[in-house]
Amino acid sequence: MISKFTKPSDFEEYDTNKDRIVTKPEFVRAMYKRYLRNPDDIESALKTFDTDNSGYLNKEELTAAMKKMCMDHSSENIQKIITSVSKDDQIDYKDFVKAAMKL
């Protein structure tokens, strides 16, 4: 039962649009936000999303990652994320950490 593992304030955190319903995308975002704090977990996530093993995420890989996390993966949002954390069009580990901390 979920109530054994969460506290009421967790539901407030998960319900980002405050409609008193926690949707799958809201729950997935909350879980990523909660668990992507450990550097090893962040590095593991980057490696998972880095499908061409380049050590960087390009726009396509970031889009796929955001879609997988049920997050806004519109081209406008992807560009906004890249611009906010990177000086070029790819995201390395350091950039990915910055982006993860903004979730």
All heavy atoms as an XYZ file, in Angstrom:
842
protein
N       0.847     -1.176      0.000
C       0.000      0.000      0.000
C       0.894      1.242      0.000
O       1.799      1.359      0.810
C      -0.901     -0.049      1.216
C      -1.886      1.051      1.293
S      -3.008      0.742      2.672
C      -4.430      1.496      2.019
N       0.624      2.172     -0.862
C       1.460      3.365     -1.021
C       1.537      4.179      0.265
O       2.589      4.681      0.614
C       0.950      4.245     -2.178
C       1.225      3.536     -3.502
C       1.601      5.611     -2.160
C       0.721      4.260     -4.707
N       0.451      4.283      0.999
C       0.450      5.137      2.190
C       1.464      4.697      3.232
O       1.877      5.499      4.053
C      -0.952      5.186      2.805
O      -1.333      3.891      3.229
N       1.883      3.443      3.213
C       2.889      2.985      4.159
C       4.277      3.530      3.822
O       5.144      3.584      4.667
C       2.964      1.455      4.164
C       1.756      0.788      4.766
C       1.949     -0.708      4.772
C       0.748     -1.399      5.378
N       0.916     -2.853      5.396
N       4.479      3.921      2.583
C       5.807      4.320      2.130
C       5.930      5.812      1.833
O       7.004      6.284      1.529
C       6.182      3.524      0.881
C       6.138      2.042      1.114
C       5.095      1.282      0.626
C       7.125      1.416      1.861
C       5.049     -0.083      0.858
C       7.086      0.054      2.099
C       6.037     -0.702      1.597
N       4.851      6.521      1.909
C       4.890      7.952      1.633
C       4.206      8.704      2.763
O       3.482      8.125      3.570
C       4.173      8.283      0.308
O       2.807      7.893      0.414
C       4.836      7.595     -0.869
N       4.439      9.980      2.792
C       3.747     10.822      3.766
C       2.863     11.796      2.986
O       3.067     12.005      1.793
C       4.753     11.535      4.658
C       5.875     12.230      3.942
C       6.933     12.680      4.950
C       7.973     13.525      4.307
N       9.041     13.000      3.623
N       1.872     12.385      3.629
C       0.942     13.257      2.902
C       1.640     14.364      2.104
O       1.203     14.697      1.001
C       0.072     13.838      4.013
C       0.087     12.791      5.077
C       1.487     12.203      5.013
N       2.726     14.898      2.628
C       3.416     15.974      1.895
C       4.000     15.480      0.576
O       4.204     16.254     -0.350
C       4.502     16.605      2.756
O       5.490     15.645      3.077
N       4.290     14.149      0.490
C       4.774     13.597     -0.773
C       3.735     13.780     -1.873
O       4.068     14.108     -3.009
C       5.108     12.111     -0.642
C       6.340     11.850      0.206
O       7.160     12.768      0.362
O       6.464     10.714      0.699
N       2.478     13.550     -1.539
C       1.434     13.693     -2.549
C       1.334     15.128     -3.043
O       1.120     15.367     -4.224
C       0.090     13.196     -2.013
C       0.044     11.708     -1.875
C       0.124     11.125     -0.633
C      -0.044     10.891     -2.994
C       0.106      9.748     -0.496
C      -0.058      9.509     -2.871
C       0.019      8.929     -1.622
N       1.520     16.078     -2.141
C       1.505     17.481     -2.546
C       2.666     17.765     -3.502
O       2.518     18.508     -4.462
C       1.574     18.387     -1.322
C       0.332     18.307     -0.468
C       0.475     19.029      0.862
O       1.451     19.786      1.042
O      -0.399     18.826      1.724
N       3.807     17.171     -3.236
C       4.978     17.344     -4.099
C       4.733     16.703     -5.461
O       5.080     17.261     -6.496
C       6.201     16.714     -3.447
C       7.457     16.755     -4.310
C       8.602     15.953     -3.705
O       8.575     15.635     -2.511
O       9.527     15.636     -4.474
N       4.134     15.519     -5.471
C       3.899     14.796     -6.725
C       2.843     15.481     -7.585
O       2.937     15.483     -8.802
C       3.441     13.366     -6.458
C       4.380     12.500     -5.653
C       3.932     11.325     -5.094
C       5.708     12.853     -5.425
C       4.778     10.509     -4.348
C       6.556     12.046     -4.677
C       6.085     10.875     -4.144
O       6.915     10.071     -3.412
N       1.812     16.027     -6.956
C       0.685     16.640     -7.671
C       1.055     18.060     -8.083
O       0.620     19.036     -7.496
C      -0.544     16.637     -6.764
C      -1.775     17.185     -7.452
O      -1.817     17.216     -8.696
O      -2.709     17.579     -6.723
N       1.862     18.162     -9.136
C       2.430     19.464     -9.506
C       1.398     20.447    -10.037
O       1.589     21.650     -9.922
C       3.557     19.295    -10.540
O       3.057     18.603    -11.681
C       4.733     18.538     -9.937
N       0.292     19.962    -10.619
C      -0.719     20.899    -11.108
C      -1.836     21.128    -10.092
O      -2.800     21.827    -10.366
C      -1.291     20.444    -12.455
C      -2.080     19.163    -12.357
O      -2.192     18.555    -11.288
N      -2.618     18.727    -13.480
N      -1.709     20.531     -8.912
C      -2.606     20.743     -7.766
C      -4.067     20.407     -8.064
O      -4.980     21.031     -7.535
C      -2.503     22.189     -7.242
C      -1.098     22.622     -6.923
C      -0.477     21.741     -5.877
C       0.948     22.181     -5.572
N       1.801     21.134     -5.108
N      -4.288     19.362     -8.884
C      -5.660     18.939     -9.175
C      -6.114     17.798     -8.265
O      -7.164     17.215     -8.466
C      -5.827     18.548    -10.640
C      -5.006     17.330    -11.033
O      -4.233     16.804    -10.201
O      -5.125     16.907    -12.198
N      -5.279     17.461     -7.273
C      -5.543     16.419     -6.282
C      -5.533     15.018     -6.878
O      -6.044     14.077     -6.307
C      -6.835     16.696     -5.510
C      -6.830     18.066     -4.826
C      -8.012     18.311     -3.943
N      -8.182     17.344     -2.873
C      -7.541     17.369     -1.700
N      -6.651     18.292     -1.461
N      -7.786     16.452     -0.778
N      -4.910     14.901     -8.059
C      -4.721     13.616     -8.719
C      -3.265     13.534     -9.141
O      -2.750     14.446     -9.791
C      -5.620     13.475     -9.966
C      -7.098     13.541     -9.567
C      -5.312     12.183    -10.705
C      -8.029     13.652    -10.747
N      -2.587     12.467     -8.750
C      -1.202     12.281     -9.165
C      -1.215     11.401    -10.414
O      -1.548     10.222    -10.356
C      -0.351     11.640     -8.053
C       1.064     11.385     -8.532
C      -0.342     12.527     -6.817
N      -0.891     12.014    -11.532
C      -0.871     11.297    -12.797
C       0.452     10.551    -12.954
O       1.418     10.813    -12.226
C      -1.040     12.256    -13.980
O       0.071     13.163    -13.979
C      -2.355     13.024    -13.893
N       0.502      9.651    -13.908
C       1.739      8.914    -14.153
C       2.898      9.865    -14.451
O       3.975      9.725    -13.856
C       1.557      7.906    -15.280
C       2.825      7.120    -15.566
C       2.643      6.133    -16.703
C       3.950      5.422    -17.010
N       3.818      4.516    -18.147
N       2.737     10.849    -15.357
C       3.863     11.769    -15.601
C       4.312     12.515    -14.345
O       5.503     12.691    -14.127
C       3.316     12.735    -16.654
C       2.264     11.948    -17.367
C       1.640     11.082    -16.299
N       3.369     12.925    -13.510
C       3.747     13.613    -12.272
C       4.525     12.678    -11.346
O       5.527     13.090    -10.752
C       2.506     14.136    -11.540
C       1.852     15.311    -12.217
C       0.534     15.706    -11.591
O      -0.241     14.811    -11.171
O       0.265     16.922    -11.521
N       4.083     11.440    -11.234
C       4.752     10.486    -10.372
C       6.158     10.168    -10.892
O       7.125     10.150    -10.134
C       3.925      9.202    -10.251
C       4.530      8.202     -9.319
C       4.448      8.380     -7.948
C       5.197      7.091     -9.803
C       5.016      7.464     -7.072
C       5.765      6.170     -8.941
C       5.670      6.353     -7.572
N       6.278      9.948    -12.192
C       7.585      9.632    -12.779
C       8.551     10.788    -12.570
O       9.700     10.595    -12.175
C       7.445      9.276    -14.282
C       8.802      9.170    -14.952
C       6.675      7.966    -14.438
N       8.105     12.026    -12.809
C       8.965     13.194    -12.585
C       9.415     13.261    -11.132
O      10.577     13.536    -10.843
C       8.235     14.482    -12.971
C       8.283     14.785    -14.431
C       7.823     16.211    -14.712
N       6.461     16.467    -14.270
C       5.374     16.250    -14.994
N       5.464     15.769    -16.203
N       4.179     16.528    -14.514
N       8.504     13.005    -10.213
C       8.851     13.054     -8.793
C       9.899     11.996     -8.445
O      10.818     12.266     -7.674
C       7.597     12.863     -7.939
N       9.753     10.822     -9.004
C      10.723      9.758     -8.722
C      12.097     10.100     -9.293
O      13.114      9.906     -8.636
C      10.248      8.415     -9.278
C       9.026      7.858     -8.587
S       9.239      7.606     -6.799
C       8.475      9.068     -6.110
N      12.140     10.631    -10.514
C      13.431     11.045    -11.077
C      14.039     12.164    -10.244
O      15.226     12.159     -9.956
C      13.286     11.475    -12.535
C      13.390     10.324    -13.482
C      12.255      9.698    -13.977
C      14.627      9.834    -13.875
C      12.356      8.621    -14.839
C      14.735      8.759    -14.732
C      13.594      8.157    -15.213
O      13.700      7.091    -16.049
N      13.210     13.112     -9.854
C      13.706     14.230     -9.052
C      14.260     13.737     -7.723
O      15.313     14.179     -7.270
C      12.568     15.222     -8.812
C      12.976     16.475     -8.093
C      11.805     17.425     -7.994
C      12.184     18.688     -7.285
N      11.068     19.617     -7.174
N      13.578     12.788     -7.122
C      13.987     12.267     -5.817
C      15.255     11.426     -5.906
O      16.119     11.498     -5.047
C      12.863     11.437     -5.221
C      13.226     10.853     -3.856
C      12.048     10.271     -3.185
N      11.233     11.390     -2.713
C      10.129     11.248     -2.008
N       9.704     10.073     -1.702
N       9.456     12.302     -1.610
N      15.380     10.618     -6.945
C      16.473      9.652     -6.993
C      17.657     10.066     -7.848
O      18.693      9.421     -7.794
C      15.940      8.279     -7.406
C      15.005      7.749     -6.348
C      13.640      7.715     -6.551
C      15.500      7.347     -5.108
C      12.785      7.263     -5.559
C      14.646      6.899     -4.114
C      13.292      6.858     -4.348
O      12.450      6.425     -3.355
N      17.543     11.124     -8.613
C      18.693     11.590     -9.390
C      19.457     12.660     -8.614
O      19.664     13.763     -9.071
C      18.256     12.139    -10.752
C      17.976     11.114    -11.824
C      17.600     11.814    -13.136
C      19.154     10.203    -12.069
N      19.887     12.317     -7.436
C      20.681     13.230     -6.609
C      22.071     12.675     -6.353
O      22.994     13.404     -6.096
C      19.979     13.502     -5.274
C      18.661     14.218     -5.440
C      18.887     15.631     -5.956
N      17.637     16.334     -6.142
C      17.259     16.848     -7.293
N      17.975     16.716     -8.358
N      16.128     17.503     -7.382
N      22.224     11.386     -6.428
C      23.496     10.728     -6.207
C      24.310     10.778     -7.501
O      23.805     10.407     -8.557
C      23.225      9.275     -5.793
C      24.477      8.473     -5.571
O      25.404      8.507     -6.368
N      24.481      7.717     -4.501
N      25.561     11.240     -7.457
C      26.367     11.325     -8.685
C      26.471     10.006     -9.462
O      26.455     10.013    -10.691
C      27.737     11.772     -8.179
C      27.450     12.493     -6.907
C      26.267     11.782     -6.301
N      26.530      8.886     -8.747
C      26.595      7.595     -9.439
C      25.302      7.310    -10.191
O      25.320      6.770    -11.305
C      26.874      6.458     -8.455
C      28.281      6.528     -7.866
O      29.174      7.128     -8.510
O      28.477      5.991     -6.764
N      24.165      7.667     -9.593
C      22.877      7.467    -10.252
C      22.745      8.370    -11.474
O      22.210      7.971    -12.505
C      21.718      7.737     -9.291
C      21.649      6.728     -8.163
O      22.194      5.620     -8.320
O      21.054      7.056     -7.120
N      23.243      9.589    -11.347
C      23.183     10.529    -12.464
C      24.052     10.033    -13.614
O      23.637     10.045    -14.772
C      23.597     11.952    -12.023
C      22.566     12.496    -11.029
C      23.747     12.880    -13.218
C      22.959     13.786    -10.357
N      25.247      9.558    -13.281
C      26.135      9.030    -14.320
C      25.514      7.806    -14.994
O      25.568      7.655    -16.218
C      27.489      8.665    -13.730
C      28.472      8.182    -14.780
C      29.861      7.928    -14.217
O      30.038      7.896    -12.988
O      30.770      7.753    -15.039
N      24.900      6.955    -14.212
C      24.233      5.772    -14.761
C      23.087      6.169    -15.687
O      22.910      5.575    -16.758
C      23.714      4.898    -13.612
O      23.038      3.789    -14.113
N      22.320      7.167    -15.291
C      21.224      7.648    -16.141
C      21.768      8.215    -17.448
O      21.238      7.931    -18.529
C      20.409      8.710    -15.404
N      22.842      8.996    -17.366
C      23.442      9.554    -18.582
C      23.875      8.432    -19.521
O      23.596      8.468    -20.717
C      24.630     10.449    -18.249
C      25.401     11.003    -19.458
C      24.543     11.965    -20.260
C      26.681     11.674    -19.030
N      24.522      7.422    -18.973
C      24.977      6.300    -19.802
C      23.798      5.564    -20.427
O      23.885      5.104    -21.569
C      25.839      5.344    -18.982
C      27.208      5.914    -18.672
C      28.037      4.952    -17.831
C      29.409      5.531    -17.531
N      30.212      4.645    -16.679
N      22.716      5.452    -19.699
C      21.519      4.792    -20.224
C      20.939      5.571    -21.399
O      20.557      4.991    -22.416
C      20.448      4.653    -19.117
O      20.982      3.862    -18.069
C      19.179      4.020    -19.652
N      20.888      6.886    -21.264
C      20.299      7.727    -22.305
C      21.253      7.971    -23.474
O      20.819      8.311    -24.568
C      19.840      9.057    -21.720
C      18.807      8.913    -20.625
C      18.867      9.707    -19.495
C      17.787      7.985    -20.727
C      17.918      9.579    -18.489
C      16.831      7.850    -19.725
C      16.896      8.656    -18.604
N      22.539      7.810    -23.252
C      23.570      8.031    -24.283
C      23.650      6.790    -25.183
O      24.547      5.969    -25.073
C      24.915      8.314    -23.611
C      26.042      8.540    -24.592
O      25.772      8.832    -25.778
O      27.207      8.401    -24.171
N      22.721      6.679    -26.102
C      22.591      5.450    -26.896
C      23.725      5.219    -27.876
O      23.966      4.085    -28.279
C      21.251      5.432    -27.654
O      21.149      6.610    -28.465
C      20.084      5.386    -26.666
N      24.441      6.280    -28.265
C      25.566      6.083    -29.187
C      26.911      6.001    -28.456
O      27.968      5.952    -29.072
C      25.602      7.171    -30.265
C      25.877      8.566    -29.716
O      26.067      8.723    -28.487
O      25.889      9.515    -30.525
N      26.857      5.991    -27.110
C      28.055      5.867    -26.261
C      29.123      6.918    -26.551
O      30.318      6.653    -26.435
C      28.657      4.457    -26.382
C      27.708      3.394    -25.902
O      27.101      3.527    -24.851
N      27.550      2.349    -26.692
N      28.695      8.123    -26.867
C      29.630      9.205    -27.165
C      30.111      9.930    -25.916
O      31.072     10.688    -25.968
C      28.961     10.222    -28.099
O      27.872     10.847    -27.424
N      29.410      9.726    -24.790
C      29.722     10.477    -23.582
C      28.940     11.771    -23.493
O      29.080     12.530    -22.542
N      28.110     12.015    -24.494
C      27.279     13.219    -24.576
C      25.864     12.824    -24.950
O      25.643     11.791    -25.572
C      27.790     14.170    -25.662
C      29.167     14.701    -25.423
C      30.280     14.042    -25.925
C      29.353     15.873    -24.711
C      31.560     14.538    -25.710
C      30.628     16.375    -24.488
C      31.722     15.702    -24.997
O      32.984     16.195    -24.776
N      24.916     13.685    -24.587
C      23.561     13.537    -25.096
C      23.354     14.582    -26.178
O      23.618     15.764    -25.963
C      22.523     13.759    -23.993
C      22.471     12.774    -22.846
C      21.313     13.117    -21.911
C      22.339     11.351    -23.340
N      22.899     14.142    -27.336
C      22.521     15.095    -28.381
C      21.024     15.371    -28.250
O      20.353     14.836    -27.366
C      22.903     14.559    -29.767
C      22.238     13.234    -30.076
O      21.107     12.973    -29.670
N      22.943     12.379    -30.797
N      20.483     16.202    -29.122
C      19.069     16.568    -29.025
C      18.155     15.356    -29.109
O      17.172     15.258    -28.374
C      18.705     17.559    -30.136
C      19.231     18.940    -29.913
C      18.803     19.875    -31.030
C      19.389     21.238    -30.818
N      19.003     22.183    -31.869
N      18.475     14.434    -30.004
C      17.623     13.256    -30.174
C      17.637     12.379    -28.918
O      16.594     11.880    -28.488
C      18.074     12.444    -31.390
C      17.856     13.138    -32.720
C      18.884     14.223    -33.039
O      20.013     14.198    -32.482
O      18.549     15.116    -33.838
N      18.811     12.187    -28.330
C      18.910     11.369    -27.122
C      18.209     12.040    -25.943
O      17.527     11.382    -25.160
C      20.377     11.093    -26.780
C      21.056     10.167    -27.771
C      22.556     10.129    -27.627
O      23.175     11.175    -27.287
O      23.124      9.049    -27.864
N      18.364     13.357    -25.823
C      17.694     14.085    -24.752
C      16.184     14.026    -24.939
O      15.441     13.828    -23.976
C      18.174     15.533    -24.683
C      17.548     16.383    -23.577
C      17.807     15.772    -22.199
C      18.069     17.808    -23.643
N      15.733     14.160    -26.154
C      14.296     14.065    -26.445
C      13.758     12.701    -26.033
O      12.720     12.601    -25.369
C      14.021     14.321    -27.942
O      14.488     15.632    -28.280
C      12.548     14.209    -28.260
N      14.465     11.633    -26.409
C      14.039     10.278    -26.050
C      14.037     10.091    -24.534
O      13.117      9.473    -23.975
C      14.945      9.252    -26.715
N      15.044     10.636    -23.852
C      15.123     10.524    -22.391
C      13.957     11.249    -21.736
O      13.318     10.708    -20.819
C      16.450     11.081    -21.888
N      13.675     12.451    -22.186
C      12.574     13.232    -21.613
C      11.241     12.538    -21.854
O      10.383     12.510    -20.976
C      12.571     14.646    -22.202
C      13.808     15.464    -21.858
S      13.903     15.900    -20.127
C      12.678     17.195    -20.059
N      11.080     11.969    -23.034
C       9.847     11.243    -23.346
C       9.708     10.038    -22.419
O       8.632      9.777    -21.881
C       9.854     10.797    -24.809
C       8.586     10.154    -25.256
C       8.620      9.852    -26.744
C       7.298      9.263    -27.198
N       7.296      8.991    -28.640
N      10.803      9.318    -22.220
C      10.799      8.141    -21.342
C      10.436      8.518    -19.913
O       9.802      7.750    -19.196
C      12.168      7.478    -21.386
C      12.238      6.133    -20.742
C      13.606      5.518    -20.961
C      13.522      4.024    -20.904
N      14.774      3.392    -21.284
N      10.839      9.722    -19.492
C      10.558     10.189    -18.135
C       9.206     10.895    -18.037
O       8.892     11.502    -17.027
C      11.659     11.133    -17.657
C      12.993     10.456    -17.479
S      14.254     11.515    -16.736
C      14.518     12.754    -17.990
N       8.407     10.822    -19.124
C       7.084     11.464    -19.162
C       7.179     12.963    -18.907
O       6.340     13.549    -18.237
C       6.133     10.823    -18.155
S       5.847      9.078    -18.436
N       8.229     13.578    -19.431
C       8.437     15.007    -19.260
C       8.267     15.708    -20.607
O       8.273     15.065    -21.650
C       9.819     15.266    -18.670
C       9.985     14.616    -17.303
S      11.590     14.883    -16.586
C      11.294     16.435    -15.769
N       8.121     17.007    -20.559
C       7.928     17.797    -21.770
C       9.112     17.584    -22.705
O      10.223     18.017    -22.418
C       7.788     19.277    -21.405
C       7.579     20.190    -22.604
O       7.513     19.690    -23.752
O       7.491     21.409    -22.396
N       8.862     16.934    -23.841
C       9.923     16.652    -24.801
C       9.696     17.393    -26.115
O      10.174     16.975    -27.162
C      10.075     15.140    -25.021
C       8.818     14.462    -25.466
N       7.841     14.103    -24.576
C       8.398     14.087    -26.682
C       6.857     13.527    -25.241
N       7.164     13.510    -26.512
N       9.000     18.525    -26.016
C       8.810     19.359    -27.204
C      10.161     19.921    -27.632
O      11.078     20.072    -26.816
C       7.844     20.511    -26.904
O       8.421     21.400    -25.959
N      10.298     20.197    -28.899
C      11.577     20.718    -29.391
C      11.936     22.037    -28.709
O      13.113     22.307    -28.468
C      11.558     20.862    -30.916
O      10.501     21.685    -31.327
N      10.927     22.840    -28.368
C      11.188     24.103    -27.676
C      11.777     23.854    -26.290
O      12.726     24.521    -25.883
C       9.903     24.937    -27.546
C       9.316     25.390    -28.845
C       8.424     24.326    -29.507
O       7.955     23.380    -28.817
O       8.224     24.420    -30.724
N      11.211     22.891    -25.561
C      11.712     22.601    -24.218
C      13.109     21.979    -24.273
O      13.968     22.311    -23.457
C      10.750     21.686    -23.457
C      11.106     21.602    -21.991
O      11.281     22.622    -21.330
N      11.230     20.398    -21.491
N      13.328     21.097    -25.230
C      14.643     20.473    -25.372
C      15.699     21.546    -25.632
O      16.759     21.559    -25.007
C      14.643     19.407    -26.489
C      13.686     18.266    -26.135
C      16.045     18.911    -26.782
C      14.002     17.533    -24.853
N      15.396     22.468    -26.537
C      16.343     23.537    -26.836
C      16.572     24.422    -25.614
O      17.701     24.831    -25.336
C      15.875     24.374    -28.023
C      16.923     25.354    -28.517
C      18.215     24.657    -28.927
O      18.198     23.691    -29.695
N      19.340     25.123    -28.424
N      15.512     24.682    -24.865
C      15.621     25.493    -23.647
C      16.549     24.812    -22.634
O      17.406     25.459    -22.028
C      14.228     25.697    -23.050
C      14.188     26.521    -21.800
C      12.746     26.650    -21.318
C      12.685     27.178    -19.923
N      11.327     27.166    -19.374
N      16.390     23.507    -22.473
C      17.240     22.764    -21.536
C      18.690     22.814    -21.983
O      19.589     23.115    -21.192
C      16.770     21.292    -21.411
C      15.418     21.236    -20.705
C      17.805     20.453    -20.670
C      14.745     19.889    -20.795
N      18.916     22.522    -23.253
C      20.289     22.515    -23.770
C      20.928     23.885    -23.616
O      22.055     24.003    -23.133
C      20.314     22.043    -25.238
C      19.958     20.547    -25.296
C      21.678     22.298    -25.870
C      19.775     20.004    -26.693
N      20.209     24.917    -23.983
C      20.732     26.281    -23.882
C      21.031     26.669    -22.436
O      22.006     27.366    -22.169
C      19.736     27.278    -24.500
O      19.487     26.904    -25.853
C      20.263     28.697    -24.468
N      20.214     26.173    -21.504
C      20.397     26.563    -20.104
C      21.588     25.886    -19.430
O      22.074     26.375    -18.412
C      19.124     26.284    -19.301
O      18.953     24.910    -19.072
N      22.063     24.763    -19.987
C      23.140     24.038    -19.311
C      24.398     23.838    -20.145
O      25.429     23.412    -19.631
C      22.677     22.653    -18.790
C      21.576     22.818    -17.758
C      22.255     21.734    -19.912
N      24.340     24.145    -21.444
C      25.458     23.822    -22.324
C      25.769     24.970    -23.272
O      24.875     25.701    -23.683
C      25.114     22.558    -23.135
O      26.136     22.245    -24.033
N      27.020     25.076    -23.628
C      27.430     26.112    -24.579
C      27.380     25.606    -26.029
O      27.514     26.359    -26.971
C      28.841     26.592    -24.255
C      28.928     27.353    -22.938
C      30.321     27.896    -22.728
C      30.574     28.638    -21.473
N      29.600     28.897    -20.510
N      27.212     24.291    -26.194
C      27.084     23.720    -27.537
C      25.792     22.898    -27.580
O      24.976     22.968    -26.678
C      28.304     22.866    -27.896
C      28.644     21.833    -26.838
O      27.730     21.434    -26.081
O      29.801     21.428    -26.745
N      25.590     22.140    -28.605
C      24.335     21.394    -28.745
C      24.396     19.981    -28.189
O      23.638     19.109    -28.610
C      23.906     21.345    -30.219
C      23.135     22.579    -30.627
O      22.721     23.349    -29.738
O      22.933     22.777    -31.830
N      25.285     19.739    -27.257
C      25.341     18.428    -26.628
C      25.543     18.590    -25.136
O      26.079     19.587    -24.664
C      26.427     17.562    -27.251
C      27.783     18.204    -27.360
C      28.727     17.357    -28.191
O      28.324     16.398    -28.824
N      29.980     17.713    -28.186
N      25.092     17.600    -24.400
C      25.136     17.648    -22.949
C      26.105     16.589    -22.446
O      25.908     15.399    -22.689
C      23.728     17.410    -22.366
C      22.809     18.559    -22.800
C      23.773     17.275    -20.861
C      21.399     18.436    -22.312
N      27.153     17.035    -21.747
C      28.098     16.091    -21.139
C      27.666     15.826    -19.690
O      26.614     16.294    -19.251
C      29.534     16.615    -21.222
C      29.764     17.919    -20.450
O      28.882     18.339    -19.657
O      30.823     18.522    -20.636
N      28.483     15.086    -18.965
C      28.123     14.717    -17.589
C      27.851     15.951    -16.734
O      26.846     16.025    -16.034
C      29.226     13.851    -16.951
C      28.960     13.557    -15.501
C      28.022     12.599    -15.131
C      29.613     14.256    -14.495
C      27.741     12.340    -13.798
C      29.341     13.996    -13.158
C      28.404     13.041    -12.823
O      28.127     12.792    -11.503
N      28.746     16.923    -16.789
C      28.601     18.142    -15.975
C      27.296     18.867    -16.323
O      26.560     19.303    -15.433
C      29.810     19.043    -16.218
C      29.862     20.286    -15.379
C      31.156     21.038    -15.678
C      31.134     22.410    -15.077
N      32.320     23.191    -15.422
N      27.008     18.969    -17.621
C      25.749     19.611    -18.061
C      24.539     18.804    -17.605
O      23.531     19.371    -17.204
C      25.716     19.734    -19.590
C      26.824     20.591    -20.161
O      27.303     21.519    -19.477
O      27.210     20.334    -21.323
N      24.657     17.476    -17.675
C      23.553     16.604    -17.299
C      23.248     16.742    -15.816
O      22.071     16.760    -15.419
C      23.889     15.145    -17.643
C      22.721     14.205    -17.523
C      21.682     14.240    -18.428
C      22.686     13.270    -16.500
C      20.603     13.368    -18.321
C      21.628     12.382    -16.384
C      20.577     12.434    -17.298
N      24.282     16.876    -14.997
C      24.078     17.095    -13.564
C      23.314     18.392    -13.347
O      22.353     18.435    -12.579
C      25.426     17.115    -12.796
C      25.247     17.583    -11.362
C      26.083     15.746    -12.834
N      23.722     19.462    -14.043
C      23.015     20.743    -13.924
C      21.548     20.587    -14.302
O      20.670     21.101    -13.620
C      23.660     21.800    -14.826
C      24.940     22.388    -14.315
C      25.318     23.576    -15.176
C      26.621     23.337    -15.867
N      27.008     24.404    -16.781
N      21.295     19.888    -15.411
C      19.922     19.692    -15.875
C      19.115     18.853    -14.880
O      17.965     19.166    -14.583
C      19.921     19.037    -17.250
N      19.730     17.794    -14.351
C      19.031     16.928    -13.386
C      18.663     17.687    -12.128
O      17.597     17.474    -11.544
C      19.909     15.719    -13.052
N      19.512     18.593    -11.692
C      19.237     19.366    -10.490
C      18.094     20.354    -10.694
O      17.494     20.818     -9.734
C      20.480     20.124    -10.024
C      21.609     19.221     -9.572
S      21.093     18.183     -8.208
C      21.837     16.641     -8.655
N      17.780     20.672    -11.942
C      16.692     21.601    -12.236
C      15.346     20.909    -12.388
O      14.338     21.568    -12.576
C      17.000     22.382    -13.522
C      18.148     23.335    -13.386
C      18.392     24.074    -14.673
C      19.553     25.033    -14.534
N      19.732     25.839    -15.736
N      15.316     19.579    -12.344
C      14.049     18.849    -12.520
C      13.046     19.249    -11.465
O      13.354     19.503    -10.355
C      14.274     17.338    -12.452
C      14.970     16.707    -13.618
C      15.164     15.208    -13.369
C      14.186     16.893    -14.896
